[in-house]
Amino acid sequence: MHKRTLFTNTAIGAALLVGALIMVGYGFGPAVLRHYRGDLIYLGLRHGYLVAVSMGLALAVGLPCGVVLSRPSQRRSAEYWMRIFTIGNTVPPMAVLALAMVLVGIGDTPAIIALFLASLLPIVRNVYAGLTGLPPLLLDTADAMGMSARQRLWRVELPNALPVILSGVRIALAINVGTAPLAFLIGASSYGELIFPGIYLNNNVTLLLGAIATAFLALTLDQLVAGIGRLMSPSGIA
């Protein structure tokens, strides 16, 4: 665990250092940041809104579905159902966005639908893997103590599967934050409003600001989830 934490912290530090060097190389300074401060704050809030709503929906659907599929009575059909959840990841994000736009129009709603679909599989898959991968001896001990199925799920299975479940949440979160800039193309505000005009107009300043802000948001949220996991897990694994 300590090695993994050290590797994660090193990767984050390296990413921030590279971002800082890029900013220095392109002449970023306090004046540039002050000029775009309003855009960065507003678009950050809009980007965060898309991520929060779509991830909330993905968790609300993915966690119960993963639990249901992990039950012994459902395991034979689990892989079949898992293929349905794969749709959001196998279809290119642009295609999902375009389909959602055709169905419900432009703006935040189709973006949230697309991000929800893209985030669903890692959550369902890891909940299923975490619960089905528990040692049989652990489950037998819970049964021997006279726990009901509900008690065993809440007191034994979910706490012990938490590290694997959180790994899926972190993967889904990274996919979600990284895909959200594409929402700009269907009329939803995000850091894509800096990235895509920067590409079209060959404006490296706005392009890099949007890209670095997106990466920083992803790293911040990932570490937040990891911290929550460490608080929730007695063993400190997250």
CORRA-V946235 format. One record per backbone hydrogen bond with DSSP energy under -0.5 kcal/mol. CO is the residue of the C=O (numbers start at 1). NH is the residue of the N-H. Records with the same first field share a line. If there is no record, write none. Layout:
BEGIN
CO=NH  NH
END
This chain:
BEGIN
1=5
2=6
3=7
4=8
5=9
6=10
7=11
8=12
9=13
10=14
11=15
12=16
13=17
14=18
15=19
16=20
17=21
18=22
19=23
20=24
21=25
22=26
23=28
24=27
29=33
30=34
31=35
32=36
33=37
34=37
36=40
37=41
38=42
39=43
40=44
41=45
42=46
43=47
44=48
45=49
46=50
47=51
48=52
49=53
50=54
51=55
52=56
53=57
54=58
55=59
56=60
57=61
58=62
59=63
61=65
62=66
63=67
64=68
65=69
66=70
67=71
68=71
71=74  75
72=75
74=77  78
75=78  79
77=81
78=82
79=83
80=84
81=84  85
82=86
84=87
85=88
86=89  90
87=91
92=95  96
93=97
94=98
95=99
96=100
97=101
98=102
99=103
100=104
101=105
107=111
108=112
109=113
110=114
111=115
112=116
113=117
114=118
115=119
116=120
117=121
119=123
120=124
121=125
122=126
123=127
124=128
125=129
126=130
127=131
128=132
129=133
131=134
135=138  139
136=140
137=141
138=142
139=143
140=144
141=145
142=147
143=146
148=152
149=153
150=154
151=155
152=156  157
153=158
156=160
157=161
158=162
161=165
162=166
163=167
164=168
165=169
166=170
167=171
168=172
169=173
170=174
171=175
172=176
173=177
174=178
175=179
176=180
177=181
179=182
180=183
181=184
182=185
183=186  188
184=187
186=107
190=193
191=194  195
192=196  197
194=198
195=199
196=200
197=201
198=203
199=202
202=204
203=207
204=208
205=209
206=210
207=211
208=212
209=213
210=214
211=215
212=216
213=217
214=218
215=219
216=220
217=221
218=222
219=223
220=224
221=225
222=226
223=227
224=228
225=229
226=230
227=231
228=232
229=233
232=234
233=236
END
